[in-house]
């Protein structure tokens, strides 16, 4: 069975903190570097919501994988949608955050955060729109998010557990990222945080508060990433109950492999980002 400790033991969590901190520290030296980092971070981060939705559907379709051993009537023994519901909890927030009374997708909230940050700095600095570029490595990582979440792979147990491991990695490490970003901005740019908190920005047909995205995801706010990780772990625990005992060891292997794949993608994002900041 998988626990948070099991996952954290697979990687060097201290080193991960250092990598995240190094990028944020380098990005807050100038407004242009900060805005470039925010743009690229929300580009990469913005694909995870769709990935979660893909995974929920993938798990839900897999009726032959998750069978209730306590149900004698096979026609009503499949529990795939029940397992998928714990993944879908995260997708529900991504497509309409429950902390607000109106339709706030996390992508819209992220765009409001970037638009608000741009608006704040352009009042005092000459900001070149050319800083908002997507390098080749970021496009590659964005493609790998879909693959990590199981797009284009068969709806079979090994692929499902691999994708669920990828999902666990994204939720576990994102909680760290958002909390550190919030920490640094609160200390380095408190006026920016105040400005974002006090203003809303038009994205599509609605205005969205500029700070909600960061506050919602940070451990200092609503800690939604920690909630999503907890949901996913409950789904994983349930999935083992509906999995044949003979498959548990193999599926645990694929789950950890998926987690490690995300850890590698995560490291690449922050390594590449730091290189680009230093080369600008």
C-alpha positions, 0 to 999 in steps of 0.5 A: 500500500502507498503512503505519503511517506512512501512517495517522499522516500522515492525522491530527495524532498530537500533538493526539490525545495532547493530547486524551487527556491533557486528559481523563485529567488532568481525570478524576483530580481526584476519584474521582467524575470518574475513575469516571465516565470509566472507566464511559464509556470501557469502555462505548464500548471494549466495543463494539469486540470485537463490531465486530471479530467482525462484520468478521471474518465480513464479510471471510470471507464475501466470497469473490469479493473476495479471489482468489488470482491464482496459483491456476489452479483457481478453485474453490479460489482464494478467500482471504477466510477467510485474510484474515479470520483476521488480523482474527479474531486480535483477536476471539479475544482480545476473547472469551477473552483468551489471557494467562489460563488461564480464560475472560476476555472483555475486557468482563468484565475491563473490568467487573472493573476498574470494579467494583474501582475503585468498591470501592476508592474507596467505602471512603473516599468517599461515591460516588453510583451516579448517576455511572454514566450514559450520555449521548446522545452516548455512545449515538450513538457506540456505535451508530457503532462497529457501523456503522464495523465494517461492520454493515448494509453490503453484503459488497463490497470498498469497504465491507470496506476502509472497515471495515478502516480503521476497525479499524486506527484503533481499534487504533492509537489504543487503544494510546495511550489505555490506555498513558496511562491506566496512566501517570496512574493509576500516578502519581496513584493507586498505591494503586488500582493495587496494590489492583486488582492484588491483588484479584479481582472477581466478574463473572458466574460467575467472579472476574477480577483487577481490573488485568488489563484495563488491564495487558493493553491498556497498552503497559507490559503485554501491549500487546495493542492493538499486537499487534492492529494488527500482525495487522490490518496483515498482513491488509491486506497480504495482502488487496492480494495477492488484490485486482485491481491495478486496484482497489488505489488505490480500496480504499486510498481507502476504507481511509483514509476508514474510518481517518479516520472512526474518528479523528473518532469518537475525537475526539468521545468525548474532546471530549464527555468533557472537556466533561462533566467540566468541567460536572459 
